[in-house]
């Protein structure tokens, strides 16, 4: 059982990254996103089956996230070198192709542990997704089993609801009445 984190300051993180072009290595921290919304999602492993469907799905909606002043970062316990190889691999070999957001390496497993998604016995993360507001407060958290991919549309809907600043009933969408 994980501790309550939603509504509290998001756990600090600092990780190595590769940019979405699969060219340059860098570093990222929670502070880099101050003033913006952050959608941070964990996935189990590079070169797998469900993970690329999610990553490509979020990449395909990047303009919608950017219009909402939101950045995206994907995280796994693989190295930044593995991320780079995955981005640059040929599609017929399971390659991702270019992305509009970085992939971060949590090889120490500290970030996955801090966010409550680490599968200790395997050294991998569950499919955890977190939305952090511009002040660094964790506003949304969802964790899936390894076999079930997330919904990009639901992530967008929740982000829109959080930004709307009111009480959003079930299945609320922008333009619908709030409570």
C-alpha positions as CSV (number, residue, x, y, z in Angstrom):
1,X,0.0,0.0,0.0
2,X,1.4,3.4,-0.9
3,X,1.0,6.5,1.1
4,X,-1.3,9.3,0.2
5,X,0.5,11.7,-2.2
6,X,-2.3,13.5,-4.2
7,X,-2.7,17.0,-2.9
8,X,0.8,17.1,-1.5
9,X,4.2,18.3,-2.8
10,X,5.3,15.9,-5.5
11,X,8.4,13.9,-4.5
12,X,11.6,15.5,-5.9
13,X,13.3,13.8,-8.7
14,X,16.4,14.2,-10.8
15,X,17.2,11.8,-13.7
16,X,19.3,11.4,-16.8
17,X,17.4,11.7,-20.1
18,X,17.7,11.3,-23.8
19,X,15.8,13.8,-25.9
20,X,13.0,12.7,-28.1
21,X,15.2,12.9,-31.2
22,X,17.3,10.2,-29.7
23,X,20.5,12.3,-30.0
24,X,21.3,14.3,-26.9
25,X,21.7,13.2,-23.3
26,X,20.7,15.6,-20.4
27,X,19.3,15.8,-16.9
28,X,15.8,16.7,-15.7
29,X,14.4,17.6,-12.3
30,X,11.1,18.5,-10.9
31,X,12.2,22.1,-10.6
32,X,12.6,22.2,-14.4
33,X,8.8,22.1,-14.7
34,X,8.0,24.9,-12.3
35,X,5.3,27.1,-13.9
36,X,4.1,24.3,-16.2
37,X,1.9,21.2,-15.7
38,X,3.8,18.0,-15.9
39,X,2.5,14.6,-17.1
40,X,5.0,12.1,-15.9
41,X,4.4,8.4,-16.8
42,X,6.3,5.3,-15.8
43,X,6.4,2.3,-18.0
44,X,8.1,-1.1,-17.3
45,X,10.8,-1.6,-19.9
46,X,12.1,-0.5,-23.3
47,X,11.7,-2.8,-26.3
48,X,8.4,-4.3,-25.0
49,X,4.9,-4.6,-26.5
50,X,2.4,-2.3,-24.6
51,X,4.9,0.4,-23.7
52,X,5.4,1.7,-27.3
53,X,1.6,2.0,-27.8
54,X,1.4,4.3,-24.8
55,X,4.5,6.3,-25.7
56,X,3.4,6.8,-29.3
57,X,-0.1,7.7,-28.1
58,X,1.1,10.4,-25.8
59,X,3.5,11.6,-28.6
60,X,0.6,11.8,-31.0
61,X,-1.3,14.2,-28.7
62,X,1.7,16.4,-27.7
63,X,0.2,19.5,-29.3
64,X,-3.0,19.2,-27.2
65,X,-0.9,18.8,-24.0
66,X,1.3,21.8,-25.0
67,X,-1.8,23.9,-25.6
68,X,-2.7,23.2,-21.9
69,X,0.8,24.4,-20.8
70,X,1.7,20.7,-20.1
71,X,5.0,18.9,-20.6
72,X,5.4,15.1,-20.8
73,X,8.1,12.9,-19.7
74,X,8.3,9.1,-19.9
75,X,10.3,7.2,-17.3
76,X,11.5,3.6,-16.9
77,X,14.3,1.9,-14.9
78,X,16.2,1.4,-18.2
79,X,19.3,3.4,-18.9
80,X,19.3,6.6,-21.0
81,X,21.5,4.6,-23.5
82,X,18.7,1.9,-23.8
83,X,16.2,4.7,-24.4
84,X,18.4,6.2,-27.1
85,X,18.7,2.8,-28.8
86,X,14.9,2.3,-28.6
87,X,14.2,5.6,-30.2
88,X,16.7,5.0,-33.0
89,X,15.9,1.4,-33.7
90,X,14.2,0.5,-37.0
91,X,10.4,0.2,-36.7
92,X,10.6,-3.5,-37.8
93,X,12.9,-4.1,-34.8
94,X,10.5,-2.5,-32.3
95,X,11.9,1.0,-32.6
96,X,9.9,4.0,-31.3
97,X,10.9,6.7,-33.8
98,X,11.3,10.3,-32.9
99,X,9.4,11.7,-30.0
100,X,8.4,15.2,-28.9
101,X,9.4,14.6,-25.3
102,X,12.3,13.1,-23.4
103,X,12.6,9.6,-21.9
104,X,14.2,9.6,-18.4
105,X,16.3,6.9,-16.8
106,X,15.5,5.8,-13.2
107,X,18.2,3.2,-13.0
108,X,18.6,3.8,-9.3
109,X,14.9,3.0,-8.9
110,X,14.6,5.9,-6.4
111,X,12.0,7.9,-8.4
112,X,9.8,4.8,-9.0
113,X,10.1,4.0,-5.3
114,X,9.3,7.5,-4.2
115,X,6.2,7.6,-6.4
116,X,5.1,4.2,-5.2
117,X,5.3,2.3,-8.5
118,X,8.4,0.2,-8.1
119,X,8.1,-3.6,-8.3
120,X,11.0,-4.3,-6.0
121,X,11.5,-8.0,-7.0
122,X,11.8,-7.2,-10.7
123,X,13.4,-3.7,-10.5
124,X,10.8,-2.3,-12.9
125,X,8.0,0.3,-12.6
126,X,4.3,-0.4,-12.8
127,X,2.4,1.8,-15.3
128,X,2.1,4.8,-13.0
129,X,0.9,8.2,-14.3
130,X,1.2,11.5,-12.3
131,X,0.0,15.0,-13.1
132,X,1.9,17.7,-11.2
133,X,0.7,21.3,-11.2
134,X,2.8,24.3,-11.9
135,X,3.5,24.8,-8.2
136,X,4.9,21.2,-7.8
137,X,1.7,19.7,-6.2
138,X,0.7,16.2,-7.2
139,X,-2.9,16.5,-8.5
140,X,-3.5,13.1,-10.1
141,X,-2.2,9.6,-9.7
142,X,-3.2,6.4,-11.5
143,X,-1.4,3.0,-11.5
144,X,-2.1,0.2,-13.9
145,X,-1.1,-3.4,-14.0
146,X,1.8,-4.2,-16.3
147,X,-0.5,-5.7,-19.0
148,X,-3.0,-2.8,-19.4
149,X,-2.1,0.4,-21.2
150,X,-3.4,3.8,-20.2
151,X,-5.8,6.2,-22.0
152,X,-4.3,9.3,-23.4
153,X,-7.8,10.8,-23.8
154,X,-8.5,10.2,-20.1
155,X,-5.2,11.9,-19.2
156,X,-6.1,14.9,-21.3
157,X,-9.7,15.0,-19.8
158,X,-8.3,14.9,-16.3
159,X,-5.7,17.6,-17.0
160,X,-8.5,19.8,-18.6
161,X,-10.7,19.2,-15.5
162,X,-7.8,20.1,-13.1
163,X,-7.1,23.3,-15.1
164,X,-10.8,24.2,-15.2
165,X,-10.7,24.7,-11.4
166,X,-14.2,23.5,-10.5
167,X,-16.1,20.4,-9.5
168,X,-16.1,18.1,-12.5
169,X,-18.8,15.3,-12.5
170,X,-18.3,11.9,-14.0
171,X,-17.4,12.0,-17.7
172,X,-17.0,15.8,-17.6
173,X,-15.5,17.3,-20.7
174,X,-14.6,20.9,-21.6
175,X,-17.7,22.8,-22.3
176,X,-19.9,20.7,-19.9
177,X,-21.4,22.2,-16.8
178,X,-19.5,21.9,-13.6
179,X,-21.1,21.2,-10.3
